[in-house]
Amino acid sequence: MGVPTKAEKTEESNAESYVAPKGKAVVVLVRNRALLGSVKFRVVDQKRRCRGVLKGRSHVGMVVKPGKQKLYILAAKRVIRAERVDANVSAGRTYIIETRPRARMKERVDVETVRRGTSRFEESTHWIAGTKSISGDLAECTQWVAKKSSKISAAISAAEQEWELNGDFYQNARKLVPKDGRTKKEIAGL
């Protein structure tokens, strides 16, 4: 853990264009609805590094290496809960994930990846345009992750169990696959 490195800060700022830098992919997490706007979602990778923070109607872009990796979206008020996303991303592509709080459950987050060939694929560009871009305070998030390390580990373990118990339909809604990423041409103009 620790404060993000200069390279990580540079990667984060490069993601603002939504066009993947050479040899990288971009994952954009969108919080499109105002419901429970005071609840923050923090995004950590499988090494428990903070990659982004979402609050209110916002979106955040993250530059990631191509290939397979896990992301965890953490929601917390009184209890920390995690949702797992499996990302298998290709270089030069931009992927979108929708996040939203579960109604009446301030500490839960629903996550759904945006799939090519669906109406949500086309709608998702409007989600980005209709929300503010934030990078969140990664230093504060990194400190929060370090402080809550054992609770986050427990939440991630629970998310892993939920992943295994819920089967294909549940898992497929939380997977990014190479073909679903937008090309540079498709993402231009956001």
HUMODA-V558422 format. One record per residue. SS is DSSP state (@ for helix, = for strand, . for the rest). PHI is phi in whole degrees, 0 to 359 (999 if undefined). OMEGA is omega in whole degrees, 0 to 359 (999 if undefined). Layout:
BEGIN
<<SS PHI OMEGA> <SS PHI OMEGA>>
END
This chain:
BEGIN
<<. 999 181> <. 129 180> <. 290 179> <. 304 180> <. 287 178> <@ 302 179> <@ 297 179> <@ 294 178> <@ 295 179> <@ 295 178> <@ 301 181> <@ 298 182> <@ 289 177> <@ 296 182> <@ 292 183> <@ 300 179> <@ 281 181> <. 69 175> <. 265 184> <. 294 175> <. 295 181> <. 307 178> <. 78 182> <= 232 172> <= 236 176> <= 239 173> <= 245 179> <= 251 174> <= 260 184> <= 241 171> <= 245 194> <. 271 185> <. 240 184> <. 279 182> <. 311 178> <. 50 185> <. 298 181> <. 280 181> <. 275 178> <. 275 168> <= 251 176> <= 248 182> <= 250 177> <= 235 176> <= 268 184> <. 292 175> <. 268 179> <. 68 174> <. 270 178> <= 288 181> <= 247 180> <= 179 180> <= 225 177> <= 240 176> <. 212 182> <. 64 177> <. 275 185> <= 207 171> <= 215 179> <= 220 177> <= 255 180> <= 232 174> <= 277 181> <= 227 175> <= 286 175> <. 293 180> <= 115 184> <= 266 177> <= 199 178> <= 247 171> <= 239 176> <= 235 177> <= 259 184> <= 256 173> <= 240 183> <= 209 164> <. 234 175> <. 265 183> <. 238 176> <= 264 176> <= 237 181> <= 231 170> <= 239 181> <= 264 171> <= 235 173> <= 266 182> <= 248 171> <= 240 192> <= 246 179> <. 254 177> <. 299 178> <. 82 182> <. 243 178> <= 239 184> <= 244 181> <= 235 176> <= 235 175> <= 267 175> <= 238 176> <= 204 178> <= 291 174> <= 283 180> <. 303 178> <. 64 179> <= 225 187> <= 301 184> <= 258 178> <= 240 179> <= 230 170> <= 265 182> <= 229 176> <= 214 177> <= 282 181> <. 265 184> <. 259 175> <. 300 178> <. 86 178> <. 248 177> <@ 297 179> <@ 296 179> <@ 299 179> <@ 290 181> <@ 298 189> <@ 298 176> <@ 294 177> <@ 289 177> <@ 299 181> <@ 295 180> <@ 297 184> <. 269 179> <. 234 179> <= 271 178> <= 275 176> <. 225 172> <. 256 183> <. 73 179> <. 268 184> <@ 292 177> <@ 294 178> <@ 296 180> <@ 297 179> <@ 299 177> <@ 295 179> <@ 298 179> <@ 298 179> <@ 297 181> <@ 294 185> <. 257 188> <@ 310 183> <@ 291 178> <@ 291 177> <@ 293 178> <@ 300 178> <@ 295 179> <@ 294 179> <@ 291 175> <@ 299 177> <@ 296 178> <@ 295 177> <@ 296 177> <@ 296 179> <@ 298 178> <@ 302 182> <@ 292 183> <@ 286 189> <@ 270 171> <@ 75 191> <@ 299 183> <@ 300 178> <@ 300 183> <@ 296 182> <@ 297 178> <. 289 184> <. 239 178> <= 240 169> <= 261 179> <. 240 187> <@ 310 186> <@ 292 182> <@ 278 179> <. 285 177> <= 279 176> <. 281 178> <@ 303 180> <@ 295 181> <@ 289 184> <@ 269 181> <. 303 177> <. 96 178> <. 287 999>>
END
